[in-house]
Amino acid sequence: MARTVVQGDGGFTYNKTDVEGHLVIGRHDDCHETLAWLDIDGDGMVDFIGIESAGGNREDDDHELVAVNGATGAVMWRALNGEMSDTLALCDGVLVCATDDRTKVRGLDPRTGQQLWCITPPDRVSDDPFDGVDNARSITSRGPFALFECKDDTLHVVEAKTGRVVFWRPGKLEWHALDLPGLVCVTYDDEGGDSRFDLFDLFRNRCVYSDRLVSRPAFAQGPGVLAVIHGSYRPSGGVGTKLIVLDPMSYDVRHQTWIEWLDADGDPRMLPIQTFPCDRKSAAVIPGNRVVVGEREEGRLFILPMGGGRPLGVIPPPQQGFAFRGLAVASNVLVAAYMKKEGTKKIILVGYDMSTLQGLWWIPEGLGGTSTDNVMLANWTTILVPSARRDDRQYKPNNPTAIWHVDPATGQKVTEYPVPQLECISLEGKWLCAFVTTYYHGHPLAYDLERRERVL
């Protein structure tokens, strides 16, 4: 079909597709749980796979998978009519989805919609994984694996291409936003009622680290090193901050140490480590055998020695009343996002030199404006930050809401991409993708970040 444009709610335009009903949204407006983005036919244009329904309601029983050509809007294939549930994910080139009221998990070829495998877990697939992280998918891709939890408080890891269950156990999955495909973090209560967490190596079928858990772990990855920082119990009594250094290839533990942080009275205490849901990072490995990690009480950045001991320094927020809300490494620059704690949720973006941690640039105005989990999206060459000049203007005509494209090397604004809302935004390769939600259904749109133009 020829591409046509239709007027949407609030004056924002959308490209029309051959979808006969509505595209269903997931359990949260800020989650791409019901949409997968990929180039299905190899034409260099992003396509998408969604869930079609006459009414667009998550609870409807007429759900059907539908693949849509991004360039033309034409339907490429349909599958699982009346069987599809309300969650899907692209895992290692396979479309993995829950079906039959979440009682089955299936793998499909995303190019054709043909079923590759089907398994029946011991209970329904949970819609609240990763200990209640709001914008976590029910099915999560992790390298060659698909991860999900079930209603009976068990977690499962499936080989995406074959459906073979490679790991399962009681417990909850813990999120880490790193490119570590074979490493999963599991939290659970032991027989004595103590909270613990395990780091499990899926490739070698072994637990590489286990400890009692006082605070959620923060993960940081750098060249040849993986660092994990978490609160734990000291052998001598009391709690403290533990730093574990692992080999990022073998996942072998190289060493464990304690961070010595003292309160105003000189007594040791635990560093209040900041952790974020899903893809927001709170720590990074930097040159000089150091780790930078955010803390949640005053919104500062702490510089920690990987050999243990006292913090090497503290970086305060750039302005009073702001707190650390996200970290990225791009173009050899450490980029930190800070959000205003009270009032209008403004964002300040700062770029630091990776070695000296001196400020290279900052953007004090124009960012943020509304509360959102999408504080910053990043890859090696691009930083994407939300901008809403007025909190009540989303969906309105002449919508001022946009995603700023920032050059991490210079801090200069390259361009901005208008969007009807700041939730349900993701970075998919070279495409900025959004699923604009209206009540129970929504409209997909996408920008090509290389050409810096809207393509869907």
Summary of the structure (lengths in Angstrom):
residues: 456
radius of gyration: 22.4
end to end distance: 14.5
largest distance: 72.2
contacts: 1568
relative contact order: 0.10
helix: 2%
strand: 50%
